[in-house]
Amino acid sequence: MTVYLNEAVKEQPIQTLETILAGMNGIERALVDLEDGEVKIEYNENQLSQEKIMDKILQNGFHVKK
């Protein structure tokens, strides 16, 4: 899945995001592009849904780019 986050263009928020995602069972990998805030997340669909991942990201203060 790919999402674009407003905060994913600076080092500190990216580290926070990576920590959040790493703590979720089923997340396999997350790649962040600093230039445009693109976050590519690879996950096990048997353990997690896109909705649960997005809920966790939003609950931690991140904002999806419109």
GINOR-V193184 format. One record per residue. N is the residue number from 1. NEAR is the number of other ideal C-beta (glycine too) atoms within 12 Angstrom. Layout:
BEGIN
n->N near->NEAR
n->N near->NEAR
END
This chain:
BEGIN
n->1 near->26
n->2 near->22
n->3 near->30
n->4 near->23
n->5 near->36
n->6 near->21
n->7 near->27
n->8 near->35
n->9 near->22
n->10 near->17
n->11 near->13
n->12 near->12
n->13 near->24
n->14 near->24
n->15 near->16
n->16 near->23
n->17 near->35
n->18 near->25
n->19 near->17
n->20 near->28
n->21 near->35
n->22 near->18
n->23 near->15
n->24 near->27
n->25 near->15
n->26 near->23
n->27 near->29
n->28 near->20
n->29 near->17
n->30 near->32
n->31 near->20
n->32 near->29
n->33 near->17
n->34 near->16
n->35 near->10
n->36 near->16
n->37 near->25
n->38 near->22
n->39 near->35
n->40 near->22
n->41 near->34
n->42 near->18
n->43 near->27
n->44 near->16
n->45 near->16
n->46 near->9
n->47 near->13
n->48 near->22
n->49 near->17
n->50 near->18
n->51 near->13
n->52 near->22
n->53 near->36
n->54 near->25
n->55 near->16
n->56 near->29
n->57 near->33
n->58 near->19
n->59 near->13
n->60 near->21
n->61 near->15
n->62 near->30
n->63 near->20
n->64 near->21
n->65 near->16
n->66 near->8
END
